[in-house]
Amino acid sequence: MREQRLQRNLKIVIAVLGLMIFAGLAAVAFKIISTAMRPAGSGVSSRTTTAGTDATVSFELPKGAKIVSMSLSGNRLAIQHDGPSGPGITILNAETGRRVLELKPTETLPRN
């Protein structure tokens, strides 16, 4: 009698643990599938104004400079420009438009 009760309790424990394992695997599979089905840029939040339109940030470049390329990383925007004073890279805070860093290449004499 005692062995039968012990076996019944063990069967119940094994069944509950099996269900918990399958529920965990289903949750992991659901998360993987839902992440894979999400569009590429949906993890990035965009700043909006109270009217619901996209926010506009203005910035300044050297006078007469033309933008060659731009690259965004986090809240930093790197702008490669070419102007009358030569090429350069300006790094801006994309949220505020403030200049973080100005990179200007300089010519040096070759070392022998």
Secondary structure, DSSP 8 states (H G I E B T S, - for coil): -HHHHHHHHHHHHHHHHHHHHHHHHHHHHHHHHHHHHS-TTTTS---B-TTSSB--------TT-EEEEEEEETTEEEEEEEETTEEEEEEEETTT--EEEEE---------
